Amino acid sequence: MSSNGPVSHVFRFGSAEFDEARAELRVQGLAVEVQQRPLQLLALLLAQPGEVVKREDIYRQLWGDRVTVENVLANAVLKLRTALGPENGQRIATVARQGYRFDGPLERVATGRRLVSRLELSAGMTVPGRDHFVLAEQLGASHQNETWRARQPRTGETRIYKFAVDGERLAALKREATVYRLLREGLGERPDLARVLDWNFETPPYFLECEDGGQSLLAWADGGGLASLADGARLALGLQMLDAVAAAHALGVLHKDLKPGNVLIAPSAAGSGGGEGCQIRLTDFGSAGLLEPQRLQALHITAMGMTVSAESPGSELSGTAYYIAPELHTGTAFSTRSDLYSLGVIVYQLVCGDLHRLMAPGWERELADPLLAADLAQATDLDPARRFASVAEFAGHIRRLPERRSEQAVQQAAQAEAEQVRQALARARVRRPWVLATLVLLTMGLGASLWLADGQRHARAEADRQLQLVRALNGVLSDDLIAAANPVLAGRSNVTVAEAVAAAASGVEQRFAAAPPSLRGSLHLAMQRAFSNLARYPEALAQGRLAQAAFADAGEAASDPAAESRLTMAVDLVQLGRLDDARRTLAEFDPAGAADGLTVVSRARLLWARSWTASGVMKLKESLPLLAEAQHLLAAQTPPLPPDAALLRERVEFDLGQTRMMLGDYAPAEAILRALLAQQEAHYGAAHAQPLYTRVALATCLGQAGDTGLAETMLGEAAEGLARALGPGDRKTLVARDQLAGVLYRRGDYPRAAAQWTEVLAGYRRLLGEASPRSINAESNIGQAYLLSGDAARAEPYLRSSLAHARASQAEEAPAVQQIRFVLADALLERGQPGEVPALVQGLTPEALNVAQPQQDWPARLALLRGRLALAQGQRDTARLALADAAAGIDPASHSVRYSRAVVERWQARLDR
């Protein structure tokens, strides 16, 4: 090989040493891992010490004409200074509007000449440093490296050698060796990962010694191998590749250069590797990145070639252009979904039988299977957030294609069975607009029931059962619902949605008395869901009990539908304020608290129900991890989710956002709710009740975070939309108006807030009863609004009534009870009636009060209340100390008419008089 290039040097300055031939940086004698671009920048500056190297020259020499992301040079400088350390990093000086310069003393020692030509390797030569192997054929080459197959003449064994001529390619070889060690330690020996056997990183030519994993997938396909396979075998090859990448991702390893040339293929050892006896092997992790670099330290693996922050925005693009995910061109950090995009393209090419085929517009028409086309479209979506959550999820979808095709056939048959009834309902809708809403509620229940059958949806018997259920519910809809829509048969013209559902539910027992009990159970479950969604909780509980009895008669008390019914009952009991009954229901359902034997969806539903029994008494910190675990379980499921699981996921994410908001974590709460809203509007449409209700939660979050103007507008629009969709007396409509009153309250419009809450309270009491948590909260809010408007006498009866109802169902230490006690004590002091105040204040804690109403200065507010009490009791010294505590801790930004620095100062002034 040629060695007549320019002389290479070792540079020393401060405690740093840079070897340009090896592209290696040491600080205080220890090697420092850093990306190649910062090292190339250092070499450029060291070559011209004391001189300004202009920005345009740096760009030209380091990046050439290659498109780069914004601030790429600034990022490289920052990484270089960080690697050098504070003292050495000061030598890299910024020259404003010009470029950069190396300052200070510099020692330069010549070490020899750098290799500048290609490696002078040829077939028949022995491998440098490996005398038993002879180079047989060159497999690939570039200006930086060459890849060769070598053979052991005596045994015929072949190995692959990857040679590097300079420091940049050496870093890639080191990275590949490090990543392979991590994969081997974490996953063991796998047939789908090409093995690295040894390496030479000490003297040129540097190389990596690997097992011979076969031909590249591209060369094999070009030789006719792919064309000889049937469609199923091609897809099996793709699944092998997906499994290999999914395993690497599980260890936090990103490949970052997936393409057919980096996938090997060979006959499997026992002819059973899938793809008609072919074994796929993933290779070339030279561009790989680690999501969890700490794994290396835990496994005692030296991080050769790995940069400290390989996945930070602005990292260098790697990979082949056609397979690079689109978001990487805009500077977005590489993620598992970037690898997923590359895999989606390769799987498409495999299925087409042409690894040179582009995914040009209209590519879907080339695939006969619409389900597979939909999977590939999702895997290669331009928006990474819309792709599968993981490669494993993508592989799961591909594996389930046969089952999904069967499910699709069953659903199409069910839809055909239901079409005539839908047409009749559409005609009835002209007479009764609410029929559409009722149809949605009941068919949502039916749709979920079709998916809840012990996971045997592909079996013929299960398909028959589903069709039987379709026909049964069709009869309920066509006979009972349409009859309710007919004013002649109904006897009046103002039938409500809830009454129509009740009419349909009343006929189930009689109409299906002779039907199998499992069918009756599914029908009652559909009615239970409908009543629960309408906030008709007593009727929902009645239908739930009938469903439970029917499932028990069928011997299916432990089935998923029975589990859903029982857990829905627990949540509805919470809504009615019957917390003890809700807890008993959960305890009977899962006595050991271990969720043994439950499916993933049922476990998630159990966690969700438990979160309600916690948040029902406002123990929000207890409910948060329950909701987070439920979200994790549902997110890990392979889409499309069954209707009941999809709706559960929406509810869990909604409650997670709500809980975050109530804990004062407004930014994460807003992010959760915005993401959910976008999904729902795309799925249902913006005028649907589901996204409208999520908009209520989002607006409430914005209002509590300070944007009350936008919150008021959003809540007003959402309340009107919900009234149109569900009716003015529906629970969700009332909640929207409830939150609108809260925004008015925070804006200081206390009279309008009190008036709004008064109407909301009447609605809650009609719907839920006076002892429900929502009724209690609305009533106490009315009292607070009147108190802050200056009418303590009018506030007192509302506060006393809400406290009595709260104490009936909650403990004295419950946050809701404590908050009402605080406000009632304030009102009594305002009226000059301190007699009951000591008992009301006793035991109040800032932590509980902050859960009920997030405020960071609750200790100061409590101190203000106790100072006023002491003053009313004539204890002036005690009052002085308490008011001093209040002055020190009150929120300086607060403009509250009762809890602000100005208010504290007025009480201190009164004390001094």
N, C-alpha and C positions, 0 to 999 in steps of 0.2 A: 504494500500500500504506500502511497506517496506521502512524504513528510516534508515537503519543501515550501510550506505555507509560512505565514508570518510567525514571529517569535511569540510564544505565550508567556504570561507573567503571573507571579503571585504578588498581590498588593497588600501592604500592611499599613494600618493607620489606627491610632488609639489602641483599643483592645480587639480590633477587628482584623481579619485576614480573608482575602478573597482570591481563590484559585480560578482563573478564568478558563483554563483548559478543562477542569472538572466541573465548572459552574457551581462551585461549592463555597459557601460563606461560613466562617467560624467567628464566634465572638467569645472572648475569654477562653479560647481553646476548644469550645464546644460547637459542633455543627448545628446550624440553624436552618430549619426547613422554611423555604419561602418560594413563591411562584417564580417561574422563569422570567416573565417580563420585568419585575423589579430587579432581578439579577442582571439582565441585559442592560437595563438602564444604568445600574451601578458600573458595569464594565465600560459603558459609553462615557460616563462622567470621569472615571478614573483614567481613561485614555487621554483626557484633556484637562488635567488638574488646574484649578484657578481660572479656567476659561468658561464663559457662558455658552452652554449648548442650547441653541434655540429650540422652541417647542416644535416648530415645523420639521426641524432636522430629526428630533427624537421620534416624532410620528412616522416620518418616512423610513427611518432605519429600523424601528421596532415593529411597526405595524404595516408598512408599505401601503398598498391601496386597499387593504382589507377594511371592511366596515367595522367600526368599533362603537361601543356604547358611550353615552355621555360621561364625562369626567374620568375616562379610563386612565389618562395620564396622572391626574391627581390621585387616583386610587393606587396606582403603581408606586408613586412617591410615598404615599402614606404607609403602604405595606413595607417599603424598603426602610424607611425611618424606624418603623416599629421593630423590624427584624434586627436592625443595627443597635437598638437601644437608645436611651435618651442622650447620652454623651456623644456616642459616635454618630447618631442621627443628625446632630446639629451641623455636621460637615456637609450635609446635602442642603445647600442654600437655595432659596427661591429668589429669583431676580424678576421683579414685578414687570409684567407685560412683555417679558423676553423669553425666559426659560429657567434653567437650573445650572448650578455650578458646584463643583467639589472644592471645599476650602480646607486649608490646613496642611500640615506636613504629611508627606506620603512616601513610603518606601516601596520600591519596585524591584523585584528580583526575577530575572529571566530564567525560565525552566525548560526551554526547548521549543521546538516548532510544532504548531498545531496542524493536524491533518485537515487538508482543505479539499482533497479530491474524494471521489467515491472509494469505498473500501475495495482494494484490489484482491477480491476473492474470486476463485474459479473452481469449477467442478474438478474433483480429483485431489484438491488440496486437503490436508488434515485441518481439523478445526483448531484454531490457535488455543493452546492450553488444554486441548482434549485430543490427544494423539490417537486414541482408539477409534475416533469417528472421522469419516471422510465426507467432505461436502459432495452432495449428489446432484441437487438441482436448486436453483434460485426460485423462490416463491413470490418475492416482491421486493421492491427497492424504491428509495427516494433519496433526496440529497442528504438526508441525515441518517438513514439506516438501511439495512438489508435483512431479509428473512430467507433462511436456507433450510432445506431438508438435508440431514446428514445420515450416513449409514455406517453401522459397525460391520466391517467386511466379514468377520468370522461368524457372527451370529445372525447377521441380516437385520438386526434391530435398527429402527429409524428414530431420529429425534429432530426436533425443530430448534433452530438457533436464531435468535433475534439480535443482530449486531447494531451497535450505536457508535457513531464516530465523534460525537461532541457531547457537551454537558447537558444540553437541552433534552436530547433523546435519552441520555443516561438517566435523567430524572424520571422520564416516563417508564423506563425499565425498572427502576427502583420502586416506583409506585405500583407497578404491576406485581412485583414480587411481594410487596407489603400487603396488598389487597388479597393476593392468593393465600398468604399465610393466615390472614384474618378469616377468609372463607373456609379454609381447611379446618382451622381450630373451632370455628363456630358451627360448621355444617358437617364435618367429617368428609371423607372421600366420596365424591359424587360423580356418577358417570357423565353428567351433563355440564361439568366444568373441566376445562382442559387443565392438566396438572403442570405446575412449574417445578422442575426437578433441582435446578442449581443455577448459579449465576456467577459472573465475574464482573465486579464493579471497581476493581483496583487498578488495572492497567489496560490501556487500549489494545485491541478493540474490545470495548465492553460488550457483554452479551448476557442474554437470558437463555437458559437451556430448558426446553419444555418437552412434554410427551408429544408424540405425533398423533393428533386427534383426528386425522383424516383430511379430506379435501375441504376447501372453503365451500360454503353453501352455494356461493355464486358460481364457482368453477364447476361444481357437481351439476348444478341446474343447466348451465350452458352446455354441458356434455350430454344432456338428454335425460339425466336422472329424474328431474322433477316431472317432466312430461310423461314419464312412464308410470307415475303413481296415480291412483284413483283419488277422487276429491276427499274422501274420508281420511286417507293416508296423508294427504297434504296438510289437512287440518291437524292431524295428530302430530306432525312435525312442529307445527306452530305451537301446539300445547307444550311440547317438550321445551321449546325455547322460552315460553312464558313461565313455566315452572322454574327454570334455572334463574331467570331474572327475579322472579318473586322471592326465591330463596335468598338471593343476594340482597334484595331490598329489606328483607326481614332482619338482616344484620346491619342495615344502614349503609349499604354499599350501592352507589349509583354508577352504572357503567359509563354513560355519557358519550358512547360512540357505537351505538348499535346499528349494524348494517349487515347485509348478507356476507360480506367479506370477513367479518369478525365472528361468524358462526361456522363451526366445522361440522362435518357429517361423515359417518363411517358406519359400516355394518355393526349392529349391536352384537354383544358377546354371545347371547343365546338366541338371537333373531327375534327378540321380543321387545325392542325399544320403542315400538309404535312406528307408524309410517312405514309399514311393511318391512320390519326388521332393521330400520335405520336408527342410529343414535346421534342425536344432536349434542354438540359440545360448545359452550360459550367460551370465547377466548378474548385476548387483548384488552386487559383492564388498564392499559397505560394512560388512559385519560380519566380514570375513575376518580370519584370523590366520596368522602365519608360524611354521613349525616351525624355520626356519633364517634368522633375521633377517640373519645375516652375508652372505647372498647379495646384499642391497641394496648393501652397501658394496662388494662385489666388482664389481658392475655399475655403480657410481657413481650409484646412484639415491637421491635424498633420501627419507628415511623419513617422508613426510607422513602424519600420522594414525595411525601405527603405534606401539603401546605397547611398552615394553621387554620385558615378560613377559606377552604376551597370552594364553599358554596355561597360566598357573599355576592350580592349584586355587583356586577361589573367584572366578574371573573371571565377569563378567556373562554370564548366559544371553542368547543371541540366537536368533532363529529363530521360526518359527510353531509353536504348541504341538503340533499333531498330528504334525509331522515332526521334532520334537526327540527325540533319542535318550534313552531312560529314565535312563541313568546320569548325565546332566547335571543332573538334578533333585536328585541327592545330593551335588553338589559335585565330582564327578570331572572331571578336566581334559578338554577337548575333544580329540579325536583324529581320525585319518582314518576310524576305524571309526564315529565319530559321524556324519560325512557319509555313510558307507556305509549306516547305518540309514535316513536320510532318503531316499536313492536307492532302497532296497529298497521303501519304502512307495510312492514315485512309480511305480516299474516295475510294482508290483502294480496300481495304479490304471489305468495305461496298458493293461495286458493285459486288465483287466476292462472297459475302455472307459468308465470313469466316474471322473473326477478328484475326485469328492466321496465315493467309496466308502471306508468305514472297514474296517480290518483287524480286524474283530470276531471273537470265537471262532468257529471253524468256517470261516474264510475259505478254507482249503485246498480245501474241497469245491467251490468255484466254479471251480477250475482243472482242466481235463481232463488236463493233463500232470503226473504226479506228480514227475518230475525237476525241472521248473520250480518246482513248489510247494516242493520241498525246498530249492532254491536261494534262493527268497524267504524261507523260514523261517530259513535260516542267516543271510541278510543282515540280518534284523530280529530276531535273537535278543536277548532281554533282557540277556544277558551279553555284553559286547563281545568278550571273549576267545573266544567260540564263533562269532563272525561270521567271514566271510572275512578273510584277513589284509590284503587291500587291495581297492580298487575294481577294479583291473586283474584281480585273480583272479576277482572276481564276473563281470566282463565275459567273461573267458575261459570260464567255466562256461556262460554264456548262449550264446556263439558255438558251443560244442561240443555243444549240445543234439542236433542231428541225429546226430552220431557217437555220442554217449552212448546214444541210443535204440537204435542198431544194436548197440552193445556189450551193452546190456541184453538184447536179443533173443538174442544169441549165448549169453550166460551162462545165460539161462533154458532154452535148448535143452540146454546142457551139464548143467545141474542135473537136467533131466528124464531125460537119458541115464544119469546117475549114481544116480538115486533107487532103482532096484532093488538096486544093489550096496550102497547105504547100509543098506537094510532088511536085507539078508543079514548085513552086518557088525553091525548092531544085535542081530540074533539071536545071532550068534557072541559078542558081548560078554557075554552071560549066562554063557557057558562060560569066557571069558577076559577079565577086566576090562581087561587091558593093551591089548586090541585097539583100544579107543577112542583111547588115546594114539598108537598106531602109525598109525591112520587119520588122526589130526590131522597127524602129521608128513608123511605121504605126500601127503595132499590139499593141505596147505600148499604143498608142492613143485609139485603139479599146478596149483594156483591161480595161483602165480607164473608158471609156464610159459605159461599161457594169455594172459598180458599181454606176454610177451617175444617179439614177432614183427615187428621192424622198423617198428613204428608203423603197420601196415596193418590194424588190427583191424576196420575197417569193410568191408573188401573181402570178396567172397563166397569167394574162394579161401582167404583166411585163416580165415574162419569154418569152412570145411570142414576145414582143417588142425587147428583147435582141437578140433573134434568128434572127429576121428580120434585125437587125443592123449587126449581124455577116455575114449574107448572102450578105448584101449590100457591106460591106467592102471587103468581099471575091471577089465580082465581080470587085471592083476597083483593088485589088491586082492581080487577075488572068488575067484580060484583059489589064489594063493600065500598070502595073508594068512589067509584063512579056513581053508585047509588047516593052517597053523601053529597055528590056534586049536583044531583038532580033535585031542584026545589020541590017538585011534586012529591017525590019519595021521602025527602028529608023533612018536609012539612014547614020549612022556613028557608029564608034566603041568605042568612048571615052566619052560616056554619064556618067555624074557624079551623085552622090547620090542626090544632091539637084535638079538636072534636072529631075531625075526619080520621085521624090516626086512632083515636079511641074507638070509633065505629068499626074500623078495620080490625083492631085488636080484639074486640068483643066477640067476633065471629070465629076466632081461631079454634077455641076449645070445642065448640059445637060442630063446626064444619069438618074438623079433622080429628074427631073423637076416635075414629077407627084407624087413623093413620099410624104409622110407626112412631114411637115416642121420640126418636131422634129427629124426625121431621118436625114434630110439634115443638121440640126444644129449639130448633133453628128458627122457626117462625116467631116464637116468643122472644128469642134473642134479637131478631130484627126489630120487633116492636119495642123492646127495651131500649135499643140504641136510639130509635126515633124519639121516644119520650125523653130520654136523657139529653139528647141534642136540643129538644124544645124546652129544657129546664123544667119539665113536668116530673119531678123526682119521685113523688109518691106513686104515680102510675108506672114509672120506670122500675121502681122497686117491686111492685106487684108483678109486672111481666118478668122480672128477673127471677122471682121465686117460682113462677110457673115454669120458666125455662130450666131452672135447677131441678125441679121435680121430674120434668120430662127426660132430661139427660140422665138422671139417676135411674129412672125406669128402663132406659135403654142400656144401662150398664156403662154409660159414658161420663160418669161424674168427674173423671180425671182428664177428660178431653180438653183440647184447646178452647172450643166454644164454651164449655162449662166454666173454664177458668176465666175467660173474658167476662162472662155474665157475673160471676161472683166478684171480680175485681171492680167492674163497673158499679155494682151495688155499693161497694165500700166507698168509692169516690162520691157517689150520689148522697150517701149518708153524711159525708163531710159537708156537702153543700147545704144540707138541712140542719147543720149544727149538731148532729148526733155523732160526736167524735168517739164516744165509748163504744157505740154500736159498730162504727166503722172499724175500730181496732179489733173488736171481737170477731168481725167478719174476716179480717186478714189473718188473725190468729187461728181461726178454724180452717182457713184455706191452707195455711202453711205453718203448722204447729211448731216445727223445729226451727223455723226462720232460715232454712237453708235452700229453699226453692228446689228441693230434690225432685228430679223427674220431669221438670217443666221444660218446655221448648224455649228457645231463645226469645221469641216474641212474648210468650207468657211470663218469662222472668222479667223482661223489660216492663211489661204491664204491671207486675207485682211491685217493682221498684217505683214506678210512677204512682201507684196507689198509696204506697207507704209514704212517698213524699207529700201527698195530700194530708195524711194524718199528722205529719210533722208540721207542714206549713199551715194547717188548719188552726193550730194554736200559735202560729207565727214563729215556729222554731226554724227559721229559714236556713240557718247554717247547717242544720241537720238534713234538710231536704235537698240542699244543693248537690252533695255527692251522690245521692240517690238518683237524681235527675241526670247527672253527668254520666253515671254508669249505664242508665237506661239508654241514653243517647248513643253511647259507645256500642252497646249491644246491637242497636238497630242500624247504626251506620255500617256495621260489619256485615250486614246481610246482603246477599246478592240481589240486586234489583232485576226485574221490577218487583217491589214488595207487594204482598197481598193487600187488598184494600184496607183491612183492619189494621195491619201493621203500618201502612203508609199514613193512615190517619193518626195512629198512636205516635208515630215519629213527629208529626206536626205538633201534636199536643205536648209532647215532651219538650221539644225545642221552644215552643211558646212559653211553657211554664219555666224553662230554664232562663229564658230572657227576662220573664217577669220576676223571678227570684233574684237574679243579678241586680235588676233595677231596685228592688225593695231593700237590697243590702247596700245600695249606693254605688254599685259598680256600673256606672252609666255607660261608659265606652264599650265594654264587652257586651252589655245588654243590648245596646243599639246595634252592634254588629250582628248579633244573633237574630234579632227581630228583622233587620233589613234583609238579611239573607233569606229568612223564612218568607217574608213578604214577596220577594222577587220570585221565589219558587211557586208560591200559591197563585200569584197573579198570572204567571205563565201557564199554570195548570188549569185554574178555574176561570180566570178572567177577573178584571179589576172590580166588577160590580157584585161578585159573589160574596156571601156572608163570611166565608173563611178568611180571605185576605182583608176584608173590611175590619174584622175583629182584630186581626194582627196589627192593622193600621192604628187601631185604638191603643194597643199596648205600646207601639212605637211612639205615637204622639205623647202618651203619658210619660214615657222615658225622656223624651226631648223636653217636655215641660218641667220635669223634676230636675233636669240638668241645667235649666235656666232659659230655654228658648220658648217662653210661654206664648208668644205671638203666633209662631208656627204651630205650636201644639193646639191652641184654641181653634185655628182654622181647620186643621186636620181632624180634630175630634168632632167639630160641627158637621163636617162633610161625611165622616164615617157614621155618625149617629143618624143622619138623614138616610144614608144608604142602607143601613141595617133596618131602619123602620120600614123602608120600602120592601126589603127582601124578606124580613121576618115578622114585621109588625111592631108597633110602638111599645107593646107590653112584653116583648121578648126579653129574656135575660141579657142577651148580648147588647141589645139596644139600650137597656137600662144601664149596663156597665159603661157604655160609651158616654151617656149623659152624666153618670156618676163621675167619670174622669174629667169631663168637661167642667163640672162644678169644681173639681179639685184645681184645675188650671185657673179658674176665676178666683178661687181662694188664694192661690199663690200670687196672683196679680193684685191682690188687695181689694177686689170687688166682692166684699163679704155679703152684702144684701142679695146680689144676684146668685152667689154661690149657695146661700141658705135656701133661696126659693127653688133653685134647681134640685138640691138635695131633698127638699120636702116632697117634690113630685117623684123623685127616684125612690124614696123610702116607701111611699104608697105602693109603687109597683113591686118592689122587693117583697113587701109584706103579703101582697096578693099572691105572688108567685112562690115565695119560699117560706113565708111565715115570719113572725116578728122576732123569733129567737135565732134566725139564721145569721151567720157571720156578716153577710153583706148588709142585712137590715141593721144589725148592731153598729156597723161601721158608718153607715149613712146617717143614722140617728145621732151618733156622737159627733160627726162632722157638722151637722146642723148646729149643735150646741157650741162647737168651737167657732163657727162662723158668726153666730150671734154675739159671742163673747168678744171677739176681735172687732166687731162693729160697734162695741160699747154698750150692748144690752145684756148684761150679766143675768138680770132677772129672767129674761126670756130664754137664755141659754140653759139655766139650771134644770128645768124639768126634762129637757132632752138628754142632758148628761146623766141625770139620776136614772132615767128609764133605760138608757143604753147600758149603764153600769150594772143595773139589776139583771138585765138579760145576759150580759157577758159573764157575770159571776155564776149564773145558773149552769153554764156549760164549760167554763174555763176556771183554772186556778187563779189565786190572787197574784201569783208571780208571772202570769202570762202577760206578754207585752201589750196586747190589746187592753186588758184590764188595767194595767199600770198607766197606760196613756190616758184613759178616761178618768182615772183617779187624779192624775196630775191636773188635767184641765178643770175638773170639778172643784178641786182645791183652789185653783186660781180664781174661778168664778165666785166661790164663797168668800175668799179674801177681798175680792173686788166689791162684794156686797156688804162687807163689814161683818161677816158671820164666821169667825175663825174657829168656832167650837169643834167642828168635825175634822178640821184640816189636819191636826197631828196624826190622827188615825189614817187619813187618806195618804199622807206623805210617807208614813212609816213603811220602810221596805222598798221604796222606789229605787231603781238602779238605772244609771245612764245606759247600760248595755241593753236592757230590755226596752227602754224608751226609744233607743235608736233603731231597734228592729221594727217597732211599730211605726215610727215616723223618722226617717233618717235625718239626723242633724248632728253635726260634729261637736256642738257646744252644749250637749245635754248636761254635763256636770255644772256648767255655769248657770244654766236655766234652773236646775234644781237648787243651786245656791241662792239664786234670786228669790225663788219661792220660799225657801226657808228663812231668808233674811226678812222678807215681808211678814211671814208668820211671827218671827221673833219680835219684830217691831209692833205688831198688833197685840202681842202678849206683854209688851213693855220691857222686853229683854234687849236693851239697847246695845250692850256690848256684844252679845251674840249676833245681833242684827248687823252690827258694823263689820264683824269678821266675815260673815256670810256674804254681805254685799261687796266686800273687798275681793273675795274669791270670785264672785260673779263678774266684777269689773275686769279682773285679770283674764278670765277665760271666755268671755262672751265673744261671739264671732264679730269682728270689727266691720265686716261687710254687711251684717244684718240690718235691714230696715224695718223689722217687724214692729208693729205698734205696741207689743207687749214684751218682746225679748230682744232688746238691742242695747248698745252701750249708752245711748241717750236715756233709755228707760232706767237703767241701773243708776246713772248719775242723778236722775230726778229723785229716786228713792234715797240715795245718799244725801242729797240736799235736804230732803224732808227729815232725815235722821238728825241733821245738824241744826235744825231749827229749834 
